[in-house]
Amino acid sequence: MRYKGVVKDSVIVLGNGVKLSEGTEVEVIVHGWWMSKEAKCNATDKEALRKLLAECSKHRKQMPETTDSVKIIREMREERSNAGGGGTHV
């Protein structure tokens, strides 16, 4: 089960009146602890998120299109066979 709550006076208070049995083992993960200050802002500010997405889109357009992985593997096989190593082929 997953419950949300807040800390009040160093005690975790679960939302919606959730009551757990005495001795119930729980694990607490602080929401957003892995996020940078900018990421937290983007997660809660629609305009900041729109700006970030537009910036990402701009960068994506500047990047060359990626090649299909199967094509890359074929090219690697050809290079290896042309090198005359005579080893095991994938």
C-alpha positions in Angstrom: 0.0 0.0 0.0 1.1 3.6 -0.6 0.1 6.5 1.6 1.0 10.2 1.5 1.5 12.4 4.5 3.4 15.4 5.9 5.8 15.9 8.8 4.4 17.9 11.7 6.5 18.4 14.8 8.8 15.6 13.6 5.9 13.2 13.3 4.6 11.8 10.0 0.9 12.5 9.7 -0.7 10.4 7.0 -3.4 12.0 4.8 -7.1 11.0 4.6 -7.2 9.9 8.2 -5.1 6.7 7.5 -4.4 4.7 10.6 -1.8 2.0 10.7 -1.6 -0.7 13.3 0.9 -0.2 16.1 4.2 -1.8 15.1 3.6 -1.6 11.4 6.9 -1.4 9.6 7.1 1.5 7.1 9.7 3.0 4.8 9.8 6.8 4.3 11.0 8.2 1.0 11.1 12.0 0.9 9.2 13.2 -2.1 11.5 14.9 -4.7 14.7 14.4 -2.8 16.5 13.5 -6.0 15.4 16.6 -7.8 17.4 19.7 -8.2 15.9 23.1 -7.2 15.3 23.8 -10.9 13.6 20.4 -11.5 11.3 21.0 -8.5 10.4 24.4 -9.9 9.7 22.9 -13.3 7.6 20.2 -11.7 5.3 22.7 -10.1 5.5 25.8 -12.4 3.7 25.2 -15.8 5.4 28.2 -17.5 8.9 27.0 -16.4 8.0 23.5 -17.6 6.9 24.9 -21.0 10.1 26.9 -21.3 12.2 23.8 -20.4 10.3 21.6 -23.0 10.8 24.3 -25.7 14.5 24.4 -24.9 14.8 20.6 -25.1 12.9 20.6 -28.5 15.3 23.2 -29.8 18.3 21.1 -28.8 16.7 17.9 -30.3 16.3 19.7 -33.6 20.1 20.6 -33.6 21.1 17.0 -33.1 21.6 14.7 -36.0 19.2 11.8 -36.4 20.3 8.6 -34.8 21.0 5.6 -36.9 19.1 2.4 -36.5 21.0 0.1 -34.1 20.7 -2.8 -36.5 22.5 -0.8 -39.2 25.3 0.1 -36.7 25.7 -3.6 -35.8 26.0 -4.5 -39.5 28.6 -1.8 -40.0 30.6 -3.1 -37.1 30.5 -6.7 -38.4 31.6 -5.5 -41.8 34.5 -3.5 -40.3 35.6 -6.5 -38.3 35.4 -8.9 -41.2 37.3 -6.5 -43.4 40.0 -6.2 -40.8 40.8 -9.8 -41.6 40.8 -10.9 -37.9 39.1 -14.2 -38.8 37.6 -14.3 -35.3 34.1 -15.3 -34.3 31.4 -13.2 -35.9 28.3 -12.0 -34.0 
